[in-house]
Amino acid sequence: MLQLQKNDPRPLYVQLVAALREEIAAGGYPDGALPDERTLAANLGLSRVTVRRAIADLTGDGMIERIRGRGTFVRGRAATAISGKARQPALREIAVIAGLDRLEIRSALYYQNILDGIQAAAPAEASISIRSCVHRPDAFAAGIAPGTGVIVLGILDQRVLATCAGLGVPTVLVDSAQPDGATLDQVVQDNRDSSCAAVTALIELGHRRIAHLTYGPTPAATHRREGWERALAANGLAADPSLVHLVACNATAAYARMRAILAAPSAPTAVYCATDEMALGAIAAVRDHGGQVPRELSVIGFGDVGHFVMPPLSTVRVPMGRLGETAVALLRERAADPSLPARLVALPSELIMRGTCDVPRPVVR
């Protein structure tokens, strides 16, 4: 039951905000509906202006939502409360299913910001576990029960995806493929438009031979190549297949391929890399070939995780923290109302031009 302390020096509306947060976190509103302003004001001996200000603060923070003519509800619970459906179990655990091996530090670093976003947005009462499906793909789903929400992070293996689709709990895909024959809630990053913007920026600098260093086949890699092709076509340039180089998704493979590319008679003047790690390999290859970036080669990556490289790496910035936060929001809404249609949320990415791009210069051999 809500109570305010008479000797608390904080303003009354601040006390009410804190009390409502605690009550919501403790499951004090099992049907999702909060008392109306008049009832709260009467029960606590407050003015309706004070109550209204506290409600406005919680609404702005995304903890509650107000539905005109219906009332005030815990965020994501309005549909359940209004329809009178049975209460779904609260999220007690968020299980992150990932293909991360603790030895694969590069992958772990790429997804760290997504995990940070998940942690920041998770309900206070929910624990978070990370379950690897690398070494024991038959055991990662053990112990997942009602009250658990699942976030599938970076998975393409259809066997793992099929297991996730059959768990029977709220499940959201992040940077993952859809299971065959299933439609799960999904959060994705923009790949096509941002890739098109990156290659267009190189064209506007004067580049005409723009290589694409990529990996695959994955949906993300395919969409980034489509962005490369779209930019070329929009500017009247042919998408020369010989400029597309498919390599393993790491800096070592990108380095080796770029050394070979630079030794060819007709080397490109720019390269768009499908990941920042590949871009770092390309930059190292230019250096060891006796050249400089961007003098001999302009480079753009994808991900904005190539920190501390010199010159600073031009890249497509991915809102990885927001990917995690959005995934948790979808989980909570799905837990509140399993009848919701499947949602696909696409978050925009941002082109960041830094020091690895410049106008093309004649190559002196």
Residue pairs with C-beta under 8 A, 6 or more apart in sequence:
2 16
2 19
2 20
2 23
2 40
2 43
2 44
3 19
4 12
4 15
4 16
4 19
4 44
4 46
5 15
8 15
10 18
12 46
12 50
13 50
13 51
13 53
13 54
13 57
14 54
16 40
16 44
16 46
16 50
16 51
16 54
17 54
17 57
17 58
20 34
20 54
20 58
20 64
21 58
21 63
23 29
24 63
24 64
24 74
25 123
25 124
25 125
26 125
27 90
27 125
29 74
29 77
30 87
31 77
31 80
31 81
31 87
32 73
32 74
32 77
32 78
32 80
32 81
32 87
32 336
33 71
33 72
33 73
33 74
33 77
33 81
34 40
34 55
34 64
34 71
34 72
34 73
34 74
35 43
36 71
36 72
37 48
37 51
37 52
37 55
38 48
40 46
40 51
41 47
41 48
41 50
41 51
44 51
55 64
55 66
55 72
58 64
59 65
59 66
62 75
63 74
63 75
64 72
64 73
64 74
64 75
65 72
65 73
65 75
65 78
66 72
66 73
67 73
67 78
67 82
70 78
70 82
71 81
73 81
75 332
76 329
76 332
76 333
76 335
76 336
76 337
77 336
79 85
79 336
79 337
79 340
80 87
80 88
80 336
80 337
83 337
85 337
85 339
88 335
88 336
88 337
88 338
89 146
89 147
89 335
90 123
90 125
90 126
90 147
90 335
91 122
91 123
91 126
91 147
91 148
91 149
91 170
91 331
91 332
91 335
92 125
92 126
92 127
92 147
92 148
93 126
93 127
93 128
93 129
93 147
93 148
93 149
94 118
94 122
94 126
94 127
94 128
94 129
94 148
94 149
94 150
94 151
94 328
94 331
95 129
95 131
95 144
95 148
95 149
95 150
95 151
96 115
96 118
96 128
96 129
96 130
96 131
96 150
96 151
96 153
97 131
97 133
97 140
97 141
97 150
97 151
97 152
97 153
97 155
97 160
97 164
98 111
98 130
98 131
98 132
98 133
98 153
98 154
98 155
99 107
99 132
99 133
99 134
99 153
99 154
99 155
99 157
99 160
100 107
100 108
100 111
100 130
100 132
100 134
100 153
100 154
101 107
101 132
101 134
101 135
102 108
102 132
106 250
106 277
107 154
109 305
110 275
110 277
110 303
110 305
111 153
111 154
111 175
111 320
113 320
113 321
113 324
114 153
114 174
114 175
114 320
114 321
114 323
114 324
115 130
115 153
115 324
116 321
116 324
117 320
117 321
117 322
117 323
117 324
117 325
117 326
117 327
117 328
118 128
118 151
118 324
118 325
118 327
118 328
119 128
119 324
120 321
120 324
120 325
121 324
121 325
121 328
121 329
122 128
122 328
123 332
126 149
131 140
131 141
132 140
133 140
133 155
133 157
133 160
137 157
137 159
137 160
137 163
140 160
140 163
141 163
141 164
141 167
144 150
144 167
144 169
145 169
146 169
147 169
148 169
149 169
149 170
149 171
149 172
149 328
149 331
149 332
149 334
149 335
150 164
150 167
150 169
150 170
150 171
150 172
150 331
151 171
151 172
151 174
151 324
151 327
151 328
151 331
152 160
152 161
152 164
152 171
152 172
152 173
152 174
152 176
152 184
153 174
153 175
153 176
154 174
154 175
154 176
155 161
155 164
155 173
155 176
155 177
156 176
156 177
156 218
158 177
158 179
158 180
161 176
161 177
161 178
161 179
161 180
161 182
162 179
162 180
162 182
164 171
164 179
164 184
165 171
165 179
165 182
165 184
170 185
170 331
170 334
170 335
170 338
171 184
171 185
171 331
171 334
172 184
172 185
172 186
172 187
172 327
172 330
172 331
172 334
173 184
173 185
173 186
173 187
174 186
174 187
174 188
174 323
174 324
174 327
175 188
175 189
175 220
175 323
176 186
177 218
177 219
178 184
178 186
183 342
184 342
185 330
185 331
185 334
185 342
185 343
185 344
186 342
186 343
186 344
186 345
187 323
187 326
187 327
187 330
187 345
187 347
188 344
188 345
188 346
188 347
189 220
189 318
189 319
189 323
189 346
189 347
189 349
190 346
190 347
190 348
190 349
191 219
191 220
191 223
191 224
191 227
191 349
192 223
192 224
192 226
192 227
192 230
193 227
193 348
193 349
194 227
194 302
194 316
194 348
194 349
194 350
194 351
195 223
195 224
195 225
195 226
195 227
195 228
195 231
195 272
195 302
195 316
196 227
196 228
196 230
196 231
196 234
197 227
197 231
197 316
197 351
198 227
198 231
198 272
198 300
198 302
198 314
198 316
198 351
199 210
199 227
199 228
199 231
199 232
199 272
199 300
200 231
200 234
200 235
201 300
201 314
201 351
201 353
201 357
202 210
202 270
202 272
202 298
202 300
202 357
203 210
203 231
203 232
203 235
203 237
205 270
205 298
205 357
205 358
205 359
205 360
206 359
206 360
207 268
207 269
207 270
207 298
207 360
208 237
208 269
208 360
209 240
209 243
209 266
209 267
209 268
209 269
209 270
210 228
210 232
210 243
210 268
210 269
210 270
210 271
210 272
211 243
211 244
211 245
211 261
211 268
211 270
211 271
211 272
212 225
212 228
212 243
212 244
212 245
212 271
212 272
212 273
212 274
213 245
213 247
213 254
213 257
213 258
213 271
213 272
213 273
213 274
213 278
213 279
213 282
214 221
214 224
214 225
214 244
214 245
214 246
214 247
214 273
214 274
214 278
215 221
215 246
215 247
215 248
215 249
215 274
215 275
215 278
216 222
216 225
216 246
220 274
221 274
224 274
224 302
225 244
225 274
228 239
228 244
228 272
229 239
232 238
232 239
233 239
243 268
245 257
245 261
247 253
247 254
247 256
247 257
247 278
249 274
249 275
249 277
249 278
250 277
250 278
250 281
251 277
251 278
251 280
251 281
251 284
252 281
253 278
253 281
254 273
254 277
254 278
254 279
254 280
254 281
254 282
254 285
255 281
255 282
255 284
255 285
256 281
256 285
258 271
258 281
258 282
258 285
258 286
259 285
259 288
259 289
261 267
261 268
261 271
262 285
262 286
262 289
262 291
262 296
262 297
263 289
267 297
267 363
268 297
269 297
269 298
269 360
270 297
270 298
270 299
270 300
270 357
270 360
271 279
271 282
271 297
271 298
271 299
271 300
272 300
273 279
273 282
273 299
273 300
273 301
273 302
274 302
275 301
275 302
275 303
276 301
276 302
276 303
276 304
276 305
276 306
276 313
276 315
277 301
277 303
277 305
277 306
278 301
279 299
279 300
279 301
279 302
279 306
279 313
279 315
279 356
280 301
280 306
280 309
280 313
282 297
282 299
283 293
283 299
283 309
283 313
283 356
286 292
286 293
286 296
286 297
286 299
287 293
289 296
291 297
293 299
293 311
293 356
294 311
294 355
294 356
294 357
294 358
295 358
295 361
296 361
296 363
298 314
298 356
298 357
298 358
298 360
299 313
299 314
299 356
299 357
300 313
300 314
300 315
300 316
300 356
300 357
301 313
301 314
301 315
301 316
302 315
302 316
302 318
303 315
303 316
303 317
303 318
304 315
304 316
304 317
304 318
304 352
306 313
306 315
309 356
310 355
311 354
311 355
311 356
312 354
312 355
312 356
313 354
313 355
313 356
314 351
314 352
314 353
314 354
314 355
314 356
314 357
315 351
315 352
315 354
316 349
316 350
316 351
316 352
317 349
317 350
317 351
317 352
318 349
319 347
319 348
319 349
319 350
322 347
323 347
326 345
326 347
330 343
330 345
333 340
334 340
